[in-house]
Amino acid sequence: MKDDTEIDSQKTRPQFKTPKPADIVMSNNGRDTGKKLIVVEVKDDGYSLIADGKGRRCDKPKLKKNKHLTIIGKASGVVEEKLSRGDKVTNNEVRRALVEHTTESGVAHGR
């Protein structure tokens, strides 16, 4: 007979990676499902603050559970530099980073 630890290791559970500041994520749950956002800050309790610079502004980022986010890329340039230093980013910088990521990934903007 198998013990409990052996049984638990056989179960398939999705592995959630903890996002880092400047990660581009996609929301999996809630009214923002399918939207691309940037992680502005990561909290210690399994939550992150996210913003897209338009509907969800940087001055009032959304608090969302990390398990409801999928990491799809990394913001480059100014956004990554500022967030790594702990500085605030502007809404315009966040929007630009999301558009750059979209065009780099081969998806046409606005379609």
Phi, psi and omega in degrees: 000141182276144176276170186300323182293325179291321179293316180297324182289339181275341179290141178265117178238139177294139179266124180259126176271141176281123180290161178241159176305139181083003173285140173267126184235161173243135179283133181260341184222156175095185183289345178262021180305130178088354180277146174268134180220166177247137177285120180268324181204146177248129178268161181284341188263025178087017180238157174227154173261126185233152179211155175241358177081358181232280179287325178241101188283159182290334179284345177218070183290158181274137174270120184223144178294139180299328182290349178261011181238142174243125179284125181241355180175191181226132176288139180246171175079224187299318183298313180297316180298311182296315182291329177291331176276347182090011178278161177278147176253157179267162178298321180297318179296320179294314179300316179299317180297321179292321178293318178300317179296320180295316181288326178291326182280000175090006179266128180292137181289134175086011179245000000 
